[in-house]
Structure formats: C-alpha cells, structure tokens
Amino acid sequence: MKNLSVWLWAIFYVIYASCHAQNAPVSTAGSVATFGAIATIPITATNFTNIGSCSLKLTYNPSIATATLVTTGTLLGGTLNSNLTVPGEIILGWFTSPGKTLPDNTIIFNIQF
C-alpha cells in the first residue's frame, strides 16, 4: 500500500507540474544607427507560444538616449503598461486573454528613444 501511495503522489506531481509549467520565450533587442533625433528599437521574440502575459525590464545608458514611448508590435495586441520614469530603465507589463502564439522573430514591442 505504501508503494502505491508513493506512485500515486508521484503521478499527481508530474501532472500538476506539467499543467503549471511556464515556457520562456527569448526576447532580443534590435539596434539602430541614426543621426536623427528619434530612433525606434524593435524587441523581437522567439518561442512565443501560448503566452498570456509578460514582464520585462530593460536597462540602457541614459547619457546616450532617453526612452520616450513603448508600443506593442502589430501582431501582439493585448494591453501594455510601461514605466519610463527612471532614467536608464524601462519596465514593461503586458497581458492578453487567451494566450498568443507568434512566429519566431516577430516584433513584440517597439521602444522609441
């Protein structure tokens, strides 16, 4: 009976863990070289599968540029909240329901400097 109980708990744990596991897409910041006053940097993602929310913190050198605006990519949609009040730091929060699946290297955010 004791072995059966251990096996049942092990099976329950595996099922629970697989139902609550999180996948982790990889986000990449692009680069741009310009002499203009405004530059927009795309943030792309790979492995973006069934994602319903994300939180992202980016740091940069505030002596070079100042972040002024964050927008979502055209395929992302959902609701975006950004905090640009701390120089050198961009904090993003995004969510949607149901979760989104996007092709690799899709632009998820655009950051204007």
Secondary structure, 3 states (H helix, E strand, C coil): CHHHHHHHHHHHHHHHHHHCCCCCCEEEECCCCCCCCCCEEEEEEECCCCEEEEEEEEECCCCCCCCCEEEECCCCCCEEEEECCCCCEEEEEEEEEEEECCCCCEEEEEEEC
